[in-house]
Amino acid sequence: MTQTTPDLAARPAQDPQHSGRLFFIVWAWLFGLSALSWLVAYFGISGIPRWSLITVFMIAKAVLIVAVFMRLAWERLALVFAIVAPLLALIAFISALNFESAYIHSQRSNYQGGPTSP
């Protein structure tokens, strides 16, 4: 008997090709987020709101870049967790240390006296 169906294992796996439309949409979002970051600085927003907004826009741009241009959105879930989980743990640890440092600073100010601002 002759085999008429091609052997699927012999064909190399093809990289999924995406239309240029997706990349233009992502570029537009990146441009919009950058414009919003610039507007935060232009309108003179200061203090915690300024740095919070700039950080949120920066993280949103990083997520878009990693998901689309590095094609992480189409990878296996295990690979996504291998990259994203350590970053989330790092953010959690930095946040915990930030809260602890604020507590230590307030305790030192209470017991030793002195200014309350760092």
C-alpha positions as CSV (number, residue, x, y, z in Angstrom):
1,M,0.0,0.0,0.0
2,T,1.2,3.5,-0.7
3,Q,0.8,6.3,1.7
4,T,-1.0,9.3,0.2
5,T,-1.1,11.6,3.2
6,P,2.0,13.6,3.9
7,D,3.9,12.9,7.1
8,L,3.1,15.7,9.5
9,A,6.3,15.1,11.5
10,A,8.4,15.7,8.5
11,R,7.1,19.3,8.0
12,P,8.7,22.0,10.1
13,A,6.5,23.9,12.5
14,Q,5.6,27.3,11.0
15,D,5.8,30.5,13.0
16,P,2.3,32.1,13.1
17,Q,2.3,35.2,10.9
18,H,0.2,38.1,12.0
19,S,-1.2,40.8,9.8
20,G,0.3,44.2,9.8
21,R,-2.9,45.6,11.2
22,L,-2.2,44.1,14.7
23,F,1.2,45.7,14.8
24,F,-0.2,49.1,13.7
25,I,-2.9,48.9,16.4
26,V,-0.2,48.1,19.1
27,W,2.0,51.0,17.8
28,A,-1.0,53.3,18.1
29,W,-1.6,52.2,21.7
30,L,2.0,52.7,22.5
31,F,1.9,56.1,21.0
32,G,-1.2,57.0,23.0
33,L,0.2,55.7,26.2
34,S,3.4,57.7,25.6
35,A,1.4,60.8,24.9
36,L,-0.5,60.3,28.1
37,S,2.8,60.1,30.0
38,W,4.0,63.2,28.4
39,L,0.7,65.0,29.2
40,V,1.1,64.1,32.9
41,A,4.5,65.9,32.9
42,Y,3.1,68.8,30.7
43,F,0.2,69.6,33.0
44,G,2.5,69.7,36.0
45,I,0.9,66.9,38.0
46,S,3.2,66.3,41.0
47,G,3.8,63.9,43.8
48,I,2.3,60.5,44.2
49,P,-0.3,60.9,41.4
50,R,2.4,61.8,38.9
51,W,4.6,58.8,39.7
52,S,1.6,56.5,39.9
53,L,0.3,57.5,36.5
54,I,3.7,57.3,34.9
55,T,4.3,53.9,36.4
56,V,0.9,52.6,35.2
57,F,1.5,53.9,31.7
58,M,5.0,52.3,31.7
59,I,3.8,48.9,32.8
60,A,1.0,49.0,30.2
61,K,3.5,49.7,27.5
62,A,5.8,46.9,28.7
63,V,2.9,44.5,28.7
64,L,2.0,45.4,25.1
65,I,5.6,45.1,23.9
66,V,6.1,41.7,25.6
67,A,2.8,40.3,24.6
68,V,2.8,41.3,20.9
69,F,6.3,42.0,19.8
70,M,8.0,39.3,21.8
71,R,5.0,37.0,20.9
72,L,4.4,36.0,24.5
73,A,0.7,36.1,24.0
74,W,1.0,33.0,21.7
75,E,3.3,31.0,23.8
76,R,2.5,28.1,26.1
77,L,1.0,28.9,29.5
78,A,4.0,27.4,31.3
79,L,6.4,29.7,29.6
80,V,4.2,32.7,30.4
81,F,4.1,31.7,34.1
82,A,7.9,31.1,34.1
83,I,8.4,34.8,33.0
84,V,5.5,36.6,34.7
85,A,5.4,34.8,38.1
86,P,9.0,35.8,39.2
87,L,8.2,39.4,38.2
88,L,5.0,39.4,40.2
89,A,6.9,37.9,43.2
90,L,9.6,40.6,42.8
91,I,7.0,43.4,42.8
92,A,5.3,41.8,45.9
93,F,8.6,41.6,47.8
94,I,9.6,45.2,46.9
95,S,6.1,46.4,48.1
96,A,6.5,44.5,51.3
97,L,9.9,46.1,51.9
98,N,8.6,49.5,51.1
99,F,5.9,49.1,53.8
100,E,8.4,47.8,56.3
101,S,10.8,50.7,55.6
102,A,8.0,53.2,56.2
103,Y,7.1,51.5,59.5
104,I,10.7,51.5,60.6
105,H,11.1,55.1,59.7
106,S,8.0,56.1,61.6
107,Q,9.2,54.1,64.7
108,R,12.6,55.7,64.7
109,S,11.0,59.1,64.4
110,N,8.7,58.4,67.3
111,Y,11.3,57.0,69.7
112,Q,14.4,59.1,68.7
113,G,12.6,62.3,67.8
114,G,13.3,64.4,64.8
115,P,11.7,65.1,61.5
116,T,8.9,62.8,60.3
117,S,9.7,63.2,56.6
118,P,12.5,61.0,55.1
